[in-house]
Amino acid sequence: MQLDPVSAKRRSGLRRAAWALVAQTSRTADNRNMRAVDHVPTDDPIRTEYPGYLQTPRRVARRTPGSLLFVLLFTLSLCAQAPDSNTSWVTTAEFQNSDNLGSMRTSTSHTQNGNRTVDTQSLQRVGSDGNFVPYQDIEKETVKVNSSTVRTTTRTFVRNADGVKTLFQVTEEEKQTSPEGNSKLVRTTSDTGANGDLQLVQRDVQETKKTGTDALETKTTTYLPGVDGLAPAMKTDELQNRIGAHTLEVQKTTLLADGTGSWQVGEVRKSTVTEEDKSFSSEEQVSRPGSDGKLTEVSRTVRTESETAPGQKREVQDTYSTETPGVASDGKLHLVQRVTTAQQTAPNGEQTTRKQIEQPNPGDPSAGLQERTSTTNTVMVGSSGAQATLTISVRDPGGSFQAISVDTTRANNVGAVQVKIGPPGKPAPDEAGH
């Protein structure tokens, strides 16, 4: 059966949301002292920190930021909405684990009216009595002042000992853009003081300029509290250059104030991202000053991705570092982690991703890498929603692999989403409650 464009978009959004849900569940393994790494699906849209016209054809390799649970909620809701200048929706979700300590419940709402948009996120966590209690609220208001100016205000509220909602932090941001592609962003952050008044604690000024046909420079200055008020504390200078149609080079230099009015280089990151046809590769080098003050490479990450066959993709990411757990540093780069990910899509649309994480054996670091964690993610998208199953296995002290988590999750009822992640061994109930 051929789907209409809206249905196809909805199914695509559900698939991406389900993968985001799997990634959020993988993050739970980190909380259990496992070394599971967030999975970014290879068919996900470009999500990159670099400005639009210099984006690589796919994406810049990086971990997905923020709470992927919220990504799931927003993706499910947005894929159900038709383009409209006046829209609103509400979503809810519940995340549970076996010990109930990390359980939380969220409610997210979105309202758009003309040039004004309001997004809210309310978080509840389990209290001492085992019931959910309000914990945090975030309200974000975005106003498009005109064609070149956008103002955003974000307010964060917490609960005091008596459960009273109290303002904790306010972030105000104004971004101005020009037809030439240049932009200026000013962001201020204020925290609530002991007397309840807002106190300015940080100011960021970011200016982006197009320095050539395929070149962009972004300079950012961060101001922090000093003796006489806010003073420059950190600067970053990021240069982006597109080489041909398939390669993007990025160099980001971080300068730190030394307290005497001068600036010292704190870090230099150099990245190269290349994509051709069905292959993708990236390399990032990080250098920091050594004891002699000279820049020394301290880490390197190399990532390759390719389509091995129709519906099959393979990704390998190697991380090198001068610091190897359990071994005295010799100042040289050594392979400290390898993540191998294989993804396969079946004819019925079911996607299966297997990830293998290799790291040095803590008991014998010189023996090379050893598989430490294995995960299998399965996502099936149907007309009524998506179902994701995640199995995490880790190597025990005896060398055998033990499954420490099996989570099954369903996401459905797009537009008024209710998602529940069950603890290991307890799949979430279906719509009939079975």
RANOR-V368826 format. One record per residue. N is the residue number from 1. SS is DSSP state (alpha for helix, beta for strand, coil for the rest). PSI is psi in degrees with one decimal (none if undefined). D_CENTER is the distance of its C-alpha to the mean C-alpha in Angstrom with 1 decimal. Layout:
BEGIN
N/SS/PSI/D_CENTER  N/SS/PSI/D_CENTER
END
This chain:
BEGIN
1/coil/130.3/34.9  2/coil/129.7/33.3  3/coil/145.7/30.6  4/coil/162.7/30.9  5/alpha/-39.2/28.1  6/alpha/-43.9/26.8  7/alpha/-41.1/26.8  8/alpha/-41.9/25.2  9/alpha/-39.7/22.4  10/alpha/-45.2/22.0  11/alpha/-41.1/22.0  12/alpha/-42.3/19.4  13/alpha/-39.7/17.1  14/alpha/-40.9/18.0  15/alpha/-45.3/17.2  16/alpha/-39.2/13.7  17/alpha/-38.7/13.3  18/alpha/-40.0/15.0  19/alpha/-37.3/12.8  20/alpha/-36.4/9.7  21/alpha/-41.2/12.3  22/alpha/-41.0/13.2  23/alpha/-39.4/9.8  24/alpha/-39.8/10.1  25/alpha/-36.4/13.6  26/alpha/-35.9/12.8  27/alpha/-29.8/11.0  28/alpha/-34.4/14.4  29/alpha/-34.1/16.1  30/alpha/-40.7/14.6  31/alpha/-17.6/16.2  32/coil/22.0/19.4  33/coil/25.2/19.4  34/coil/158.2/18.5  35/coil/33.7/16.6  36/coil/139.7/14.6  37/coil/138.3/11.6  38/coil/140.6/8.6  39/coil/130.6/10.1  40/coil/111.1/9.0  41/coil/141.4/12.3  42/coil/-15.3/14.6  43/coil/14.4/15.8  44/coil/152.7/12.6  45/coil/164.5/13.2  46/coil/126.4/12.3  47/coil/104.7/9.0  48/coil/153.1/9.9  49/coil/-9.3/10.7  50/coil/144.5/14.3  51/coil/153.3/16.8  52/alpha/-49.7/17.8  53/alpha/-7.5/21.1  54/alpha/13.9/20.0  55/coil/149.0/17.1  56/coil/163.1/17.8  57/coil/-25.8/19.0  58/coil/-74.3/15.9  59/coil/162.8/12.8  60/coil/132.8/12.2  61/coil/125.1/11.1  62/coil/161.8/7.9  63/coil/147.8/5.3  64/coil/126.0/2.2  65/coil/164.5/1.8  66/coil/-173.7/4.7  67/coil/115.6/6.9  68/alpha/-16.4/6.8  69/alpha/-41.5/10.5  70/alpha/-34.6/10.6  71/alpha/-43.5/8.9  72/alpha/-48.7/11.8  73/alpha/-47.3/14.3  74/alpha/-39.1/13.8  75/alpha/-45.9/13.9  76/alpha/-41.2/16.9  77/alpha/-43.2/18.6  78/alpha/-36.3/18.1  79/coil/-10.3/19.4  80/coil/-6.7/22.5  81/coil/137.1/23.3  82/coil/149.8/25.7  83/coil/127.1/25.4  84/coil/143.2/27.2  85/coil/-11.8/27.5  86/beta/100.5/28.1  87/beta/157.0/25.8  88/beta/147.8/24.7  89/beta/162.6/23.2  90/beta/137.2/22.3  91/beta/153.6/20.2  92/beta/154.8/20.3  93/beta/154.0/18.7  94/beta/132.2/19.7  95/beta/126.8/18.1  96/coil/149.2/20.7  97/coil/177.3/21.3  98/coil/-35.1/24.7  99/coil/-5.7/25.5  100/coil/-5.6/24.4  101/coil/-33.5/23.3  102/coil/10.9/19.6  103/coil/144.7/20.4  104/beta/160.3/19.2  105/beta/135.9/19.9  106/beta/150.9/18.1  107/beta/127.3/19.7  108/beta/135.3/18.1  109/beta/152.7/20.4  110/beta/129.1/20.5  111/beta/126.8/23.7  112/beta/126.8/24.6  113/beta/101.5/28.2  114/coil/-123.3/29.1  115/coil/9.6/27.3  116/beta/130.1/25.8  117/beta/135.6/22.6  118/beta/124.6/21.8  119/beta/135.6/18.7  120/beta/146.8/19.0  121/beta/123.7/17.1  122/beta/130.3/19.5  123/beta/131.9/18.6  124/beta/143.1/21.4  125/beta/168.4/21.8  126/beta/126.7/24.8  127/coil/-175.7/27.6  128/coil/-24.0/30.4  129/coil/4.1/32.4  130/coil/-2.2/29.9  131/coil/157.1/29.2  132/beta/136.4/26.2  133/beta/148.0/26.4  134/beta/140.7/24.6  135/beta/-49.4/22.1  136/beta/144.6/20.0  137/beta/135.5/20.1  138/beta/125.0/18.0  139/beta/123.9/19.9  140/beta/121.4/18.7  141/beta/126.1/21.5  142/beta/127.6/21.4  143/beta/124.1/24.7  144/beta/100.6/25.6  145/beta/-47.3/28.7  146/beta/-167.6/29.8  147/coil/-16.1/28.9  148/coil/-3.9/27.6  149/beta/130.6/26.3  150/beta/130.3/23.5  151/beta/135.7/23.3  152/beta/131.0/20.6  153/beta/125.6/21.3  154/beta/124.2/19.0  155/beta/130.0/20.9  156/beta/126.7/19.8  157/beta/143.6/22.5  158/beta/173.8/23.2  159/beta/134.9/26.2  160/coil/-172.3/29.0  161/coil/-25.3/31.2  162/coil/3.9/33.2  163/coil/10.3/30.3  164/coil/134.1/30.8  165/beta/122.9/27.9  166/beta/134.6/27.6  167/beta/128.8/25.8  168/beta/-42.5/23.5  169/beta/146.7/21.8  170/beta/128.8/22.1  171/beta/125.5/20.1  172/beta/134.0/22.0  173/beta/136.6/20.9  174/beta/127.4/23.1  175/beta/129.2/22.4  176/beta/134.3/25.3  177/beta/154.8/25.4  178/coil/159.3/28.5  179/coil/-22.9/29.8  180/coil/-7.3/29.7  181/coil/1.3/25.8  182/coil/158.3/25.9  183/beta/156.9/24.0  184/beta/131.5/24.1  185/beta/131.4/21.7  186/beta/123.7/22.9  187/beta/130.4/20.8  188/beta/143.8/22.6  189/beta/128.1/21.5  190/beta/135.6/24.2  191/beta/155.3/24.5  192/beta/126.0/27.3  193/coil/-177.8/30.2  194/coil/-30.3/32.6  195/coil/4.4/34.9  196/coil/-5.7/32.3  197/coil/149.0/32.2  198/beta/135.3/29.1  199/beta/128.7/28.9  200/beta/121.9/27.1  201/beta/-13.9/25.0  202/beta/144.9/22.9  203/beta/130.0/23.3  204/beta/133.6/21.3  205/beta/120.1/23.0  206/beta/126.3/21.4  207/beta/127.8/23.7  208/beta/129.5/22.9  209/beta/140.8/25.9  210/beta/114.8/26.7  211/beta/-1.7/28.9  212/beta/179.2/30.0  213/coil/-41.1/29.8  214/coil/35.9/26.7  215/beta/144.2/25.7  216/beta/140.9/23.6  217/beta/131.2/23.5  218/beta/120.3/21.3  219/beta/130.3/22.8  220/beta/132.8/21.3  221/beta/129.6/23.4  222/beta/126.4/22.3  223/beta/133.2/25.2  224/beta/160.7/25.6  225/beta/134.3/28.6  226/beta/-165.4/31.7  227/coil/-40.9/35.4  228/coil/37.4/36.1  229/beta/-159.4/33.0  230/beta/138.0/29.8  231/beta/150.3/30.0  232/beta/129.5/27.8  233/beta/-28.0/25.9  234/beta/144.1/23.4  235/beta/144.1/23.3  236/beta/143.0/21.0  237/beta/111.9/22.4  238/beta/125.5/20.3  239/beta/129.0/22.4  240/beta/132.7/21.4  241/beta/127.7/24.0  242/beta/128.1/24.2  243/beta/107.9/26.8  244/coil/-155.0/28.4  245/coil/-7.2/26.6  246/coil/-2.1/24.2  247/beta/137.0/23.0  248/beta/128.2/20.9  249/beta/133.5/21.5  250/beta/132.5/19.6  251/beta/124.3/20.9  252/beta/119.4/19.5  253/beta/129.7/22.0  254/beta/124.9/21.6  255/beta/138.9/24.8  256/beta/138.3/25.7  257/beta/135.7/28.8  258/coil/3.9/31.5  259/coil/-6.5/33.4  260/coil/7.3/36.4  261/coil/-2.8/35.2  262/coil/167.4/33.9  263/beta/139.8/30.5  264/beta/141.2/29.4  265/beta/124.4/26.8  266/beta/-28.5/24.2  267/beta/147.6/22.0  268/beta/124.9/21.9  269/beta/127.4/19.1  270/beta/126.6/20.4  271/beta/143.7/18.5  272/beta/126.2/20.1  273/beta/128.9/18.7  274/beta/136.5/21.3  275/beta/128.2/21.5  276/beta/124.2/24.9  277/coil/-109.3/25.9  278/coil/20.8/24.1  279/beta/150.4/22.8  280/beta/138.0/19.8  281/beta/149.0/19.6  282/beta/152.0/17.9  283/beta/131.6/19.0  284/beta/129.8/17.8  285/beta/133.0/20.4  286/beta/125.5/20.1  287/beta/141.4/23.4  288/beta/157.3/24.6  289/beta/137.0/28.1  290/coil/-170.8/30.3  291/coil/-23.7/33.2  292/coil/1.8/35.3  293/coil/-6.5/33.0  294/coil/146.2/32.2  295/beta/132.3/28.8  296/beta/134.7/28.1  297/beta/126.8/25.3  298/beta/-18.1/23.5  299/beta/157.0/20.8  300/beta/135.6/20.2  301/beta/125.2/17.6  302/beta/128.6/19.1  303/beta/133.1/17.6  304/beta/146.6/19.7  305/beta/136.7/19.3  306/beta/157.6/22.4  307/beta/109.6/23.9  308/beta/-26.6/26.7  309/beta/163.7/28.3  310/coil/124.2/28.0  311/coil/4.6/25.2  312/beta/132.8/24.2  313/beta/148.2/21.4  314/beta/135.4/21.0  315/beta/135.5/18.4  316/beta/127.7/19.2  317/beta/117.5/17.2  318/beta/133.6/19.5  319/beta/125.8/18.8  320/beta/145.0/21.8  321/beta/155.7/22.6  322/coil/-8.5/25.7  323/coil/115.8/25.0  324/beta/123.4/25.8  325/coil/128.9/25.9  326/coil/1.5/29.5  327/beta/136.2/30.9  328/coil/136.4/32.2  329/coil/135.3/30.6  330/coil/7.5/32.8  331/coil/0.4/30.7  332/coil/157.2/29.9  333/coil/135.1/26.8  334/beta/147.1/26.6  335/beta/117.6/24.4  336/beta/-12.1/22.5  337/beta/140.6/20.0  338/beta/127.1/20.0  339/beta/118.9/17.6  340/beta/124.6/19.4  341/beta/128.2/18.0  342/beta/128.1/20.6  343/beta/136.5/20.0  344/beta/136.4/23.1  345/beta/122.2/23.9  346/coil/162.5/27.2  347/coil/-28.8/29.7  348/coil/5.0/29.0  349/coil/-7.1/25.4  350/coil/130.9/24.1  351/beta/131.9/21.2  352/beta/127.5/21.2  353/beta/126.4/18.8  354/beta/129.1/20.1  355/beta/134.6/18.2  356/beta/125.5/20.3  357/beta/120.8/19.3  358/beta/136.5/22.2  359/beta/163.4/22.8  360/beta/146.2/26.0  361/beta/118.3/28.3  362/coil/-31.4/28.5  363/coil/-21.0/32.2  364/beta/73.9/32.9  365/beta/-27.7/30.4  366/beta/-7.5/32.9  367/beta/-2.3/33.0  368/beta/-171.0/29.9  369/beta/149.7/26.7  370/beta/137.2/26.9  371/beta/124.6/24.8  372/beta/-35.2/23.3  373/beta/141.8/20.9  374/beta/132.2/21.1  375/beta/147.1/19.1  376/beta/122.4/20.2  377/beta/131.1/18.3  378/beta/129.1/20.6  379/beta/129.7/19.9  380/beta/124.4/22.8  381/beta/126.6/22.8  382/beta/-176.3/26.1  383/coil/-24.5/27.7  384/coil/-2.8/27.0  385/beta/-158.3/23.3  386/beta/149.3/21.2  387/beta/132.0/21.6  388/beta/138.1/19.3  389/beta/127.7/20.7  390/beta/128.7/19.0  391/beta/126.6/21.3  392/beta/127.5/20.4  393/beta/142.4/23.3  394/beta/156.1/23.8  395/beta/128.0/26.8  396/coil/173.0/29.2  397/coil/-24.6/31.6  398/coil/-3.5/34.2  399/coil/-4.3/32.1  400/coil/154.8/31.6  401/beta/134.0/28.5  402/beta/133.5/28.1  403/beta/117.6/25.9  404/beta/-7.7/24.3  405/beta/131.0/22.3  406/beta/108.1/23.0  407/beta/133.0/21.1  408/beta/130.2/22.0  409/beta/141.0/20.3  410/beta/138.2/21.6  411/beta/121.2/20.2  412/beta/-172.0/23.0  413/coil/55.1/24.9  414/coil/136.5/22.6  415/coil/-27.1/23.1  416/coil/66.0/23.9  417/coil/135.5/21.4  418/beta/114.3/22.0  419/beta/134.6/19.9  420/beta/126.3/20.9  421/beta/117.3/19.6  422/coil/157.4/22.7  423/coil/166.2/23.3  424/coil/132.8/24.2  425/coil/-2.3/27.4  426/coil/87.3/27.3  427/coil/149.4/26.0  428/coil/143.5/25.2  429/coil/153.0/28.3  430/coil/-174.7/28.9  431/coil/-24.7/30.0  432/coil/-3.3/33.5  433/coil/11.6/32.5  434/coil/none/33.4
END
